[in-house]
Amino acid sequence: MMNVESKIISREISPLLWKAGETVCTAESCTSGQISAAITSVPGSSTYFKGGIVCYTNEIKTRFLGVSQELLEEKGAVSEEVVRAMFEGALKAMETTYAIAITGYAGPGGGEEAPVGTIWIAVGDKNEVTVEKLEGDDGRDMNLAKATLVALQLLLDLLKKRHPQEEE
């Protein structure tokens, strides 16, 4: 089920991207398309949303986003370094203005290097990327809903910074 708050933020994102003629893409691991679904819940989103890659496995992170196998082995899939590499790979692969990348342990299982609820989010453009780490386990569904919301809010904040004149 889609979080109502995510839809509301997506409606705020829409005119900012649309008026600026800018685009966005996603690279989602733990959220498996929830961020893309929220963005595309807004009519007309095809003008600014190019697509998303659900990269649930390391193989897909490597093959489609160019995340190195060495980095995945050294840092683990749920790490700041990997989310940054996913972000860069998505921006390059889909040639968008902005990208959102996310990787984490939603639950119930975690990893050796990161407990359940550890989720890394990277949002930005070619000049600037904001990386945020979420921690704390509120159960799988809540962890994913919170991560989706935070990712969309990070994009909205960046868009408002880039286009202050567009705000009402």
C-alpha positions in Angstrom: 0.0 0.0 0.0 1.3 3.4 -0.9 2.0 5.8 1.9 -0.3 8.9 1.6 2.6 11.2 2.7 4.7 9.9 -0.1 2.0 10.7 -2.6 1.7 14.3 -1.2 5.5 14.9 -1.5 5.4 13.5 -5.0 2.8 16.0 -5.9 5.1 18.8 -4.6 8.0 17.4 -6.6 6.1 17.2 -9.8 5.7 20.9 -10.8 9.3 21.7 -9.7 10.8 19.1 -12.1 8.2 19.7 -14.8 8.6 23.5 -14.9 12.4 23.2 -14.9 12.4 20.6 -17.6 14.5 18.3 -15.4 14.4 14.5 -14.9 14.9 12.0 -12.1 15.6 8.3 -11.9 15.9 5.7 -9.1 18.1 2.8 -8.1 16.3 0.9 -5.4 17.4 -2.1 -3.5 15.4 -2.6 -0.2 12.4 -0.4 -1.3 12.1 -2.5 -4.5 10.3 0.2 -6.5 8.3 2.0 -3.8 10.0 5.3 -4.5 9.4 5.0 -8.3 5.8 4.0 -7.6 5.3 7.1 -5.4 6.8 9.4 -8.1 4.7 7.9 -10.9 1.5 8.1 -8.9 1.3 11.7 -10.1 -0.3 12.2 -13.5 2.1 13.5 -16.1 5.2 12.0 -14.3 6.4 10.5 -17.6 7.6 14.0 -18.5 10.3 13.9 -15.8 10.6 10.3 -14.5 12.9 8.4 -16.8 12.9 5.1 -14.9 14.2 3.0 -12.1 16.3 0.0 -11.5 15.3 -2.4 -8.8 18.7 -3.8 -7.9 17.8 -6.3 -5.2 21.0 -8.4 -5.7 24.6 -7.5 -5.9 24.7 -9.0 -9.4 22.3 -6.4 -10.6 24.0 -3.5 -8.8 27.2 -4.6 -10.6 25.8 -5.3 -14.0 23.4 -2.3 -14.4 24.8 0.3 -12.1 28.6 -0.4 -12.4 29.1 -1.0 -8.6 32.3 -2.9 -8.4 32.4 -6.4 -7.0 35.4 -5.4 -4.9 33.5 -2.5 -3.3 30.5 -4.8 -2.5 32.9 -7.4 -0.9 34.9 -4.8 1.0 32.1 -2.6 2.3 29.0 -4.7 2.0 25.9 -3.9 0.0 24.5 -1.8 2.8 27.1 0.9 3.1 27.6 4.6 2.3 30.2 3.7 -0.3 27.8 1.4 -2.2 24.8 3.8 -2.1 27.1 6.5 -3.5 28.2 4.1 -6.3 24.6 3.1 -7.0 23.7 6.8 -7.2 26.5 7.6 -9.6 25.7 4.5 -11.7 22.0 5.5 -12.0 22.7 9.1 -12.9 25.1 7.9 -15.6 23.0 5.0 -16.9 19.7 6.9 -17.2 21.2 10.4 -18.0 18.9 12.2 -15.6 19.3 15.5 -13.8 18.7 13.9 -10.4 18.9 10.4 -9.0 17.8 8.6 -5.9 19.6 5.5 -4.7 18.7 3.4 -1.7 20.1 0.2 -0.1 19.4 -1.3 3.3 18.1 -4.0 5.6 14.4 -3.6 5.9 13.9 -6.8 7.9 13.5 -9.2 9.3 17.1 -10.2 8.6 20.1 -7.9 8.9 23.7 -8.2 8.0 27.0 -8.6 9.9 28.0 -5.0 9.2 24.6 -3.4 9.7 21.5 -4.3 11.8 17.9 -4.5 10.6 16.7 -1.0 9.9 20.0 0.3 8.6 19.1 2.0 5.3 21.4 4.3 3.2 19.9 6.9 0.9 21.7 9.1 -1.7 19.9 11.9 -3.5 21.3 14.5 -5.7 22.6 15.6 -9.1 26.0 15.6 -10.8 27.2 18.5 -8.6 25.9 17.5 -5.2 24.8 14.4 -3.4 23.2 14.1 0.0 23.6 10.8 1.8 21.5 9.9 4.8 21.6 6.9 7.1 18.5 5.6 8.7 18.7 3.4 11.8 16.3 1.7 14.0 13.9 -1.2 13.4 10.2 -0.4 13.4 9.3 -3.5 11.4 9.7 -4.2 7.7 6.7 -2.2 6.4 7.4 0.9 8.6 11.2 0.8 7.7 10.4 0.8 4.0 7.6 3.5 4.3 10.0 5.7 6.3 12.9 5.2 3.9 10.6 6.0 0.9 9.4 9.2 2.6 12.9 10.3 3.6 14.2 9.8 0.0 11.3 11.8 -1.5 11.8 14.6 1.1 15.5 14.8 0.3 14.7 15.2 -3.4 12.0 17.8 -2.6 14.4 19.8 -0.4 17.0 19.8 -3.1 14.5 20.9 -5.7 13.3 23.8 -3.5 16.9 24.8 -3.0 17.6 24.7 -6.8 14.3 26.4 -7.7 13.3 28.8 -4.9 11.3 31.0 -7.3 9.0 28.1 -8.2 7.6 27.8 -4.7 4.2 29.2 -3.9 
